Amino acid sequence: MITAIVLIKTSVDRIPEIAEAIAALDSVSEVFSVTGTYDLIAMVRVSKHDDLADVIPGRISKIPGVEGTDTHVAFRTYSQHDLEAAFAIGLDA
């Protein structure tokens, strides 16, 4: 699974509507409304690298009100959930 973190600039008067439209897309697992330089952050998960082109410039960037994106592809994922699962292997609850 390939994970991309997409930083999105939008029309500020339409942030909720744009966030909902992005969240409704296949391959988008979460959309966060954030403070700072960008308005939204979307987590995109695809099985093939080429699929990122279909999702990000092909669909996200074409949503009315999306003004620009900056995409970061994850090399590896670390999470507390994964660590807890790894340490729990073989332990009885």
Sine and cosine of phi, psi and omega as CSV:
sin_phi,cos_phi,sin_psi,cos_psi,sin_omega,cos_omega
0.00,0.00,0.75,-0.66,0.04,-1.00
-0.97,-0.23,0.77,-0.64,0.01,-1.00
-0.92,-0.39,0.76,-0.65,0.09,-1.00
-0.86,-0.51,0.67,-0.74,0.09,-1.00
-0.97,-0.22,0.88,-0.47,-0.09,-1.00
-0.93,-0.36,0.90,-0.43,0.07,-1.00
-1.00,0.02,0.78,-0.63,-0.18,-0.98
-0.79,-0.61,0.78,-0.62,0.16,-0.99
-0.99,-0.13,0.68,-0.73,-0.06,-1.00
-0.71,-0.70,0.12,-0.99,0.23,-0.97
-0.93,0.36,0.86,-0.51,-0.14,-0.99
-0.91,0.40,-0.38,0.92,0.00,-1.00
-0.98,0.18,-0.05,1.00,-0.03,-1.00
-0.79,-0.61,0.32,0.95,-0.09,-1.00
-0.81,0.59,-0.76,0.65,-0.03,-1.00
-0.87,0.48,-0.67,0.74,-0.01,-1.00
-0.92,0.40,-0.66,0.75,0.01,-1.00
-0.92,0.39,-0.67,0.74,0.03,-1.00
-0.86,0.50,-0.68,0.73,0.02,-1.00
-0.90,0.43,-0.64,0.76,0.02,-1.00
-0.91,0.42,-0.65,0.76,0.03,-1.00
-0.93,0.38,-0.70,0.71,-0.02,-1.00
-0.88,0.48,-0.44,0.90,-0.01,-1.00
-0.98,0.21,-0.19,0.98,-0.02,-1.00
-0.97,0.26,0.62,-0.79,0.14,-0.99
-0.87,0.49,0.54,-0.84,0.01,-1.00
0.99,0.15,-0.15,0.99,0.07,-1.00
-0.99,-0.14,0.89,-0.46,-0.07,-1.00
-1.00,-0.03,-0.57,0.82,0.03,-1.00
-0.52,-0.85,0.44,-0.90,0.15,-0.99
-0.71,-0.70,0.78,-0.63,-0.01,-1.00
-0.91,-0.41,0.72,-0.69,0.17,-0.98
-1.00,0.03,0.81,-0.58,-0.15,-0.99
-0.74,-0.67,0.24,-0.97,0.11,-0.99
-1.00,-0.09,0.27,-0.96,0.07,-1.00
0.94,-0.35,-0.41,-0.91,-0.08,-1.00
-0.91,0.42,-0.56,0.83,-0.02,-1.00
-0.96,-0.28,0.37,-0.93,-0.03,-1.00
-0.99,-0.11,-0.56,0.83,-0.04,-1.00
-0.70,-0.72,0.47,-0.88,0.18,-0.98
-0.79,-0.61,0.80,-0.60,0.01,-1.00
-0.91,-0.42,0.65,-0.76,0.11,-0.99
-0.99,-0.17,0.87,-0.49,-0.03,-1.00
-0.91,-0.41,0.78,-0.63,0.01,-1.00
-0.82,-0.58,0.84,-0.55,-0.02,-1.00
-0.72,-0.70,0.30,-0.95,-0.01,-1.00
-1.00,0.03,-0.45,0.89,-0.01,-1.00
-0.81,-0.59,0.58,-0.81,0.00,-1.00
-0.82,0.57,-0.66,0.75,-0.02,-1.00
-0.88,0.48,-0.43,0.90,0.00,-1.00
-0.92,0.40,-0.39,0.92,0.04,-1.00
-0.86,0.50,-0.61,0.79,0.01,-1.00
-0.90,0.43,-0.58,0.82,0.03,-1.00
-0.93,0.36,-0.62,0.78,-0.09,-1.00
-0.99,0.14,-0.75,0.66,-0.16,-0.99
-0.99,0.17,-0.94,0.35,0.04,-1.00
-0.96,0.29,-0.45,0.89,-0.05,-1.00
-0.97,0.24,-0.52,0.85,-0.04,-1.00
-0.80,-0.60,-0.78,0.62,-0.04,-1.00
-0.87,0.49,-0.76,0.65,-0.06,-1.00
-0.91,0.41,-0.31,0.95,-0.01,-1.00
-1.00,-0.03,-0.05,1.00,0.04,-1.00
-0.95,0.31,0.79,-0.62,0.00,-1.00
-0.83,0.56,0.77,-0.64,-0.02,-1.00
0.97,-0.22,-0.28,0.96,0.09,-1.00
-0.98,0.21,0.86,-0.51,-0.07,-1.00
-0.99,-0.15,-0.38,0.92,0.01,-1.00
0.01,-1.00,0.37,-0.93,0.02,-1.00
-0.72,-0.70,0.40,-0.92,0.10,-0.99
-0.68,-0.73,0.90,-0.43,-0.16,-0.99
-0.95,-0.30,0.69,-0.72,0.06,-1.00
-0.83,-0.56,0.82,-0.57,0.00,-1.00
-0.99,-0.11,0.76,-0.66,-0.02,-1.00
-0.98,0.20,0.71,-0.70,0.11,-0.99
-0.99,0.17,-0.67,0.74,-0.09,-1.00
-0.51,-0.86,0.46,-0.89,0.01,-1.00
-0.91,-0.42,0.74,-0.67,0.08,-1.00
-0.84,-0.55,0.74,-0.68,0.05,-1.00
-0.50,-0.86,0.42,-0.91,0.04,-1.00
-0.88,0.48,-0.62,0.79,0.01,-1.00
-0.86,0.51,-0.71,0.71,0.00,-1.00
-0.91,0.42,-0.66,0.75,0.00,-1.00
-0.90,0.44,-0.68,0.73,0.01,-1.00
-0.89,0.46,-0.66,0.75,0.01,-1.00
-0.91,0.42,-0.65,0.76,-0.02,-1.00
-0.91,0.42,-0.67,0.74,-0.02,-1.00
-0.97,0.26,-0.31,0.95,-0.02,-1.00
-1.00,0.04,-0.10,1.00,-0.03,-1.00
-0.87,0.50,0.81,-0.58,0.05,-1.00
1.00,0.09,-0.04,1.00,0.01,-1.00
-1.00,-0.10,0.64,-0.77,0.07,-1.00
-1.00,0.08,0.64,-0.77,-0.02,-1.00
-0.98,0.18,0.00,0.00,0.00,0.00
